[in-house]
Amino acid sequence: MYVALGAPSVALPAIGRALAVPFGATAWILAAWSLTSALAMPVAGRLLVRWSPFQVLVAGVMALAAGSALAGAGPALSVVIVGRLIGGAGAGATVIAVFAAATALPGRQRIRVLGTIAAASATASGCGTLIGGAVTAWLGWRAVLAIPALALPLLPAALPNRRALARSGSGERNGSTERLDVVGAAVLSVLAGSLITLLQAHSVGLPAPVTLVVAAAGALAAVGLWWRVRGTPDGFVPRRVIASRGFLAAGLIGGTVFAGYYGVLFRAPSLIEQATGGGPLEAGVLLVPAAACSVPAGRLVGALTDRFTGWQVSAGLAALTVIGVLVVAVSAGPVPIVLGTASTACGFAGAQAVLVSLAPELVAADDHHTAQGLLSFMNVLGGGIGPAAVAGLSGIVPGPAALAVLAALPLSGLALSLTRRPTADRRPEPGTTRGCPR
């Protein structure tokens, strides 16, 4: 999944030239993937009630490969985006299947494993710039978009671990085994899609009437989601889960950090190309050190959570992200751009490990899969909002100003982290009254 975001980011200028579209419009290539990845995560969390993580993994990898092949062969940007939407959905399901196996581990072991996964994901997204640069230079941008399809022939490698991935979601409360709440999923999808579309309306030249229709659809979806949560407590967005003390805060913090990282990842390659006069390969090579910084960051959070609360660690990681975004915004040379990107990569890797590990502590044990899916939805949706916001603002204000505005998102995550109390980390007992704040 993460290479699928890092690698295309370097190829976006080439894609824009080849398909004769504005550079801002190519942000949809990243945003589309993030959008459906986010939407697929709560769906996959619910499917884990009926399917094993291995079954979800297989379905996810097949969708990921099919969508990536379509994106790589697309003759127009619209077809490329459809392929990325399909591939992103598969990637979201794949991530939840892996997280389901990891979060079933005991506390200390869980944070270590999640730290390793987070370091690997940040390294993959960062080193994806090198892979994307090399593949773009040697094979072309279409090959870059098709890279995630390589996950399909790698799927047999998971067979030896099938038993570890065979744990089902049978521990979820009985209400979760009911039919999937399609209406709830639909209104959440429309709300998320409308938000990202509106952010990029100016950069893609969306006509004013269409923009108004999208805004109206988003507003109606927001009202519909509120109504659905109140009227269907066991629906797609269970009221008891989002009412758990600290749950929404964790999702918002993660979403703002993801927005900062992916917003920088969208803009940094083109800034480096402008600063050096080089191409995608040079930009990819220069961004490798930034990706390497995420490895110790993902592992360090395990030690930090032994001394500090998850909220305190999250505050530090959000601060790193703010600093990184601002450094990239004000820099003209490649070195500070790389350093700023490295700072956001550390925030991304660390926040992912801390918040994913924190999720099981915020809800009852029988809501773990559902909570994990919704938390991941909020995080990855933030990853889609970041590039969309930078692309949309870049058509209105200069690029540095767009990044400076983006820094307000992780800054709000920092403020939210600082307001949390350690007592918010306590897990509610199973059977707690639904809808009551913890």
C-alpha positions in Angstrom: 0.0 0.0 0.0 2.6 2.5 1.1 4.9 2.1 -2.0 1.7 2.9 -4.0 1.7 6.4 -2.4 5.5 7.1 -2.3 6.4 5.9 -5.8 3.7 7.8 -7.8 4.5 11.0 -6.0 7.7 11.2 -7.9 6.1 10.4 -11.2 3.3 13.0 -10.9 5.0 15.6 -13.0 5.6 13.1 -15.8 2.0 11.8 -15.6 0.7 15.4 -15.8 2.8 16.0 -19.0 1.9 12.7 -20.6 -1.9 13.0 -20.0 -1.9 16.8 -20.7 -3.5 17.7 -17.3 -2.5 20.3 -14.7 -0.1 19.2 -12.0 -2.7 19.9 -9.4 -5.1 17.5 -11.0 -2.6 14.7 -10.5 -3.1 14.9 -6.8 -6.1 12.8 -7.4 -3.8 9.9 -8.1 -2.7 10.0 -4.4 -6.0 11.2 -3.0 -8.1 8.5 -4.7 -5.9 5.7 -3.3 -6.1 7.2 0.2 -9.9 7.8 0.0 -10.9 4.2 -0.8 -8.2 2.8 1.4 -9.8 4.8 4.3 -13.3 3.7 3.3 -12.3 0.0 3.0 -10.8 -0.1 6.5 -14.0 0.0 8.5 -15.7 -2.3 6.0 -12.8 -4.8 6.5 -13.0 -4.4 10.2 -16.7 -5.5 10.0 -15.8 -8.4 7.6 -13.4 -9.7 10.2 -16.5 -10.7 12.2 -17.3 -13.2 9.5 -14.0 -13.8 7.7 -10.5 -14.6 9.0 -7.7 -12.1 8.6 -6.2 -14.4 5.9 -9.4 -14.3 3.9 -9.6 -10.5 4.1 -5.9 -10.4 3.1 -6.5 -12.5 0.0 -9.5 -10.4 -1.1 -7.6 -7.2 -0.5 -4.5 -8.2 -2.4 -6.6 -9.3 -5.4 -8.4 -6.0 -5.5 -5.1 -4.1 -5.1 -3.5 -5.9 -8.0 -6.5 -5.6 -10.3 -6.8 -1.8 -9.6 -3.1 -1.2 -10.1 -3.0 -3.0 -13.4 -5.9 -0.9 -14.6 -4.3 2.4 -13.4 -1.0 1.4 -15.2 -2.9 0.8 -18.5 -5.3 3.8 -18.2 -5.3 6.0 -21.4 -6.7 9.0 -19.5 -6.6 10.4 -16.0 -10.2 9.4 -15.3 -9.3 5.7 -16.0 -6.1 6.0 -13.9 -8.2 7.4 -11.0 -10.7 4.5 -11.3 -7.9 2.0 -11.1 -6.4 3.8 -8.1 -9.8 3.8 -6.4 -10.1 0.0 -6.8 -6.5 -0.6 -5.8 -6.8 1.7 -2.7 -9.8 -0.3 -1.5 -7.8 -3.5 -1.7 -4.9 -1.9 0.1 -7.1 -0.7 3.0 -8.5 -4.3 3.5 -4.9 -5.6 3.4 -3.7 -3.2 6.1 -6.6 -4.1 8.4 -6.0 -7.8 8.0 -2.3 -7.3 9.1 -3.3 -5.0 12.0 -5.9 -7.5 13.2 -3.2 -10.1 13.7 -0.9 -7.6 15.3 -3.3 -6.1 17.8 -4.3 -9.5 19.0 -0.8 -9.7 20.6 -0.1 -8.8 24.3 0.6 -5.2 25.1 4.4 -5.0 25.0 4.7 -7.3 22.1 1.9 -5.5 20.3 3.6 -2.1 20.4 6.9 -3.7 19.2 5.3 -5.4 16.3 3.3 -2.3 15.4 6.4 -0.2 15.6 8.1 -2.5 13.2 5.1 -2.4 10.8 5.0 1.4 11.1 8.7 1.7 10.3 8.3 -0.6 7.4 5.4 1.3 6.0 7.1 4.7 6.3 10.3 3.3 4.8 8.2 1.8 1.9 6.4 5.1 1.3 9.6 7.1 1.5 11.8 4.6 -0.5 8.9 4.5 -2.9 10.2 7.8 -4.1 13.5 6.1 -5.1 11.6 3.2 -6.7 9.3 5.5 -8.4 12.1 7.7 -9.7 14.1 4.7 -11.0 11.1 3.0 -12.6 9.9 6.3 -14.2 13.3 7.0 -15.6 13.8 3.5 -17.0 10.3 2.1 -17.7 7.9 5.0 -17.6 5.2 6.2 -15.3 2.8 3.5 -16.2 5.1 0.9 -14.7 5.1 2.9 -11.5 1.4 2.8 -11.1 1.4 -1.0 -11.8 4.0 -1.7 -9.1 1.4 -2.7 -6.4 0.2 -5.5 -8.6 3.4 -7.3 -7.6 1.7 -8.1 -4.3 -0.3 -10.8 -6.0 2.6 -13.1 -6.9 3.9 -12.5 -3.4 0.7 -13.6 -1.7 1.8 -17.3 -1.5 4.5 -16.1 0.9 1.8 -15.6 3.5 0.7 -19.2 3.4 3.2 -20.4 6.0 1.7 -17.8 8.4 -1.9 -18.7 7.6 -2.5 -20.2 11.0 -1.4 -16.9 12.7 -3.8 -15.0 10.3 -6.7 -17.4 10.8 -8.1 -15.8 14.0 -11.6 -14.8 13.2 -13.5 -11.9 14.7 -15.9 -14.2 16.6 -15.1 -12.3 19.8 -17.1 -9.3 18.6 -20.4 -8.6 20.3 -23.4 -10.3 18.7 -24.8 -7.1 17.3 -21.8 -6.9 15.0 -22.7 -10.1 13.3 -25.8 -8.6 11.7 -26.0 -7.5 8.1 -23.5 -4.8 7.1 -25.1 -1.3 7.4 -25.0 -0.3 3.7 -26.7 3.1 4.4 -24.1 4.0 7.0 -21.3 3.0 4.8 -22.7 5.0 1.9 -23.2 8.3 3.7 -19.7 8.0 5.2 -18.3 7.4 1.7 -20.2 10.4 0.2 -19.0 12.6 3.1 -15.3 11.7 2.7 -15.4 11.9 -1.1 -17.1 15.3 -1.1 -14.5 16.7 1.3 -11.6 15.6 -0.9 -13.3 16.8 -4.1 -14.1 20.2 -2.6 -10.5 20.6 -1.5 -9.3 20.1 -5.1 -12.2 21.9 -6.9 -10.1 24.9 -7.8 -7.0 22.9 -8.9 -8.9 20.7 -11.3 -11.1 23.5 -12.6 -14.4 22.1 -11.3 -17.3 24.2 -12.6 -19.1 26.2 -9.9 -22.5 24.4 -10.3 -20.7 21.0 -9.9 -18.9 22.3 -6.9 -22.2 23.4 -5.3 -23.7 20.0 -6.0 -20.7 18.3 -4.3 -21.0 20.6 -1.3 -24.7 19.9 -1.0 -24.1 16.2 -1.2 -21.4 16.5 1.5 -23.7 18.5 3.8 -26.6 16.0 3.3 -24.2 13.1 4.0 -23.0 14.7 7.2 -26.6 15.1 8.4 -27.3 11.5 7.3 -24.4 10.2 9.2 -25.4 12.0 12.3 -28.9 10.6 11.9 -27.7 7.1 11.2 -25.4 7.0 14.3 -28.2 8.2 16.6 -30.8 5.9 15.1 -28.7 2.8 14.5 -26.4 2.2 17.5 -24.9 -1.0 16.0 -24.6 0.5 12.5 -21.5 1.0 10.3 -20.3 3.7 12.7 -21.3 2.3 16.2 -22.3 5.0 18.6 -20.6 3.2 21.5 -17.3 3.1 19.7 -17.1 6.8 18.7 -18.4 7.8 22.2 -15.6 6.0 23.9 -13.4 8.5 25.7 -10.4 9.4 23.6 -11.4 7.5 20.5 -12.3 10.5 18.3 -9.3 12.3 19.6 -6.9 9.5 18.6 -8.4 9.4 15.1 -8.2 13.2 14.7 -4.6 13.3 15.9 -3.6 10.5 13.5 -5.5 12.1 10.6 -3.7 15.4 11.1 -0.2 13.8 11.3 -1.0 11.7 8.2 -2.2 14.8 6.4 1.1 16.6 7.1 3.2 13.7 6.0 1.4 12.9 2.7 1.0 16.6 1.9 4.8 17.0 2.1 5.3 13.7 0.2 3.1 15.1 -2.6 5.1 18.3 -2.9 8.7 17.5 -1.9 9.7 15.6 -5.1 8.7 18.5 -7.4 10.4 21.0 -5.1 13.6 19.0 -5.2 13.4 18.7 -9.0 13.1 22.5 -9.2 15.9 23.1 -6.8 18.4 20.7 -8.4 17.3 20.8 -12.1 17.2 17.0 -12.0 14.5 14.5 -12.7 12.5 11.9 -10.8 15.4 9.6 -10.2 17.5 12.3 -8.5 14.5 13.3 -6.4 14.0 9.7 -5.3 17.6 9.2 -4.4 17.7 12.4 -2.3 14.6 11.4 -0.4 15.9 8.0 0.7 17.6 9.4 3.9 14.2 10.8 4.9 12.6 7.4 4.6 15.5 5.8 6.6 14.8 8.1 9.5 11.4 6.4 10.0 13.0 3.1 10.9 14.4 4.2 14.3 11.3 6.4 14.9 9.0 3.4 14.5 11.1 1.4 16.9 11.8 4.2 19.4 8.1 4.7 20.2 8.0 1.3 21.9 10.6 2.5 24.4 9.0 5.9 24.8 5.6 4.5 25.7 7.2 2.8 28.7 8.0 6.2 30.1 5.3 8.4 28.7 1.6 8.1 28.0 0.4 7.5 24.4 -1.0 11.0 24.3 2.3 12.5 25.3 4.2 10.6 22.7 1.6 11.6 20.1 2.1 15.2 21.0 5.8 15.0 20.4 5.2 13.2 17.0 2.7 15.9 16.0 5.2 18.6 16.9 7.8 16.8 14.7 5.3 16.8 11.8 4.5 20.5 12.2 8.2 21.4 12.2 8.8 19.3 9.1 6.0 20.8 7.1 7.2 24.3 7.9 10.8 23.6 7.1 9.7 22.3 3.6 7.4 25.3 3.2 10.2 27.9 3.7 13.1 26.0 2.1 14.5 26.4 -1.4 17.4 24.0 -1.3 17.3 20.2 -1.4 18.9 19.5 1.9 16.4 21.3 4.1 13.6 19.9 2.0 14.9 16.4 2.8 15.3 17.2 6.5 11.8 18.5 6.7 10.4 15.4 4.9 12.4 13.2 7.3 10.8 15.0 10.3 7.3 14.3 8.9 8.2 10.7 8.1 9.3 10.2 11.8 6.0 11.7 12.9 4.0 9.5 10.6 5.8 6.2 11.5 5.6 6.9 15.2 2.0 8.1 15.3 0.9 5.1 13.4 2.4 2.7 15.9 1.3 4.6 19.0 -2.3 5.2 17.9 -3.0 1.8 16.4 -1.7 0.3 19.7 -3.8 2.7 21.7 -7.0 1.8 20.0 -7.7 -1.5 21.8 -7.2 0.4 25.1 -10.0 2.8 24.3 -12.9 0.4 23.6 -14.3 -2.8 25.0 -12.6 -6.0 23.8 -15.5 -7.1 21.7 -15.2 -3.9 19.6 -11.6 -4.1 18.7 -12.0 -4.9 15.0 -14.6 -2.2 14.5 -12.6 0.4 16.3 -9.4 -0.5 14.5 -11.2 -0.1 11.1 -12.7 3.3 12.1 -9.5 4.6 13.6 -7.5 3.6 10.5 -10.2 5.2 8.3 -9.7 8.6 10.1 -5.9 8.3 9.8 -5.8 7.4 6.1 -8.5 9.9 5.2 -6.1 12.5 6.6 -3.5 11.1 4.3 -5.9 11.9 1.4 -6.7 15.3 2.7 -3.1 16.4 2.9 -2.3 16.2 -0.9 -5.8 17.4 -1.8 -5.4 20.5 0.4 -1.9 21.4 -0.9 -3.0 20.9 -4.5 -6.2 23.0 -4.0 -4.4 25.8 -2.2 -1.5 25.9 -4.7 -3.9 27.2 -7.3 -4.9 30.1 -5.1 -1.7 30.9 -3.1 2.0 30.2 -3.7 3.2 26.7 -3.0 5.1 27.6 0.2 2.0 29.3 1.6 -0.1 26.2 0.8 2.3 24.1 2.9 2.3 26.6 5.7 -1.5 26.4 5.8 -1.2 22.6 5.8 1.0 22.8 9.0 -2.2 24.0 10.8 -3.5 20.4 10.7 -0.8 18.7 12.7 -0.6 21.7 14.9 -4.3 21.1 15.8 -3.3 17.5 16.4 -0.6 18.6 18.8 -3.0 20.8 20.7 -5.5 18.0 21.0 -2.8 15.6 22.3 -1.8 18.0 25.0 -5.4 18.2 26.2 -5.7 14.5 26.8 -5.3 13.1 30.3 -3.5 9.7 31.0 -6.8 8.4 32.5 -8.3 8.5 29.0 -6.1 5.5 28.1 -8.2 3.1 30.3 -10.2 0.4 28.4 -13.9 0.2 29.1 -15.2 -3.0 30.3 -17.2 -5.3 28.0 -20.9 -4.6 28.3 -20.6 -0.9 29.2 -23.7 1.0 28.3 -23.7 1.8 24.6 -23.3 5.4 23.7 -22.0 6.5 27.1 -18.7 8.4 27.1 -15.9 6.5 28.8 
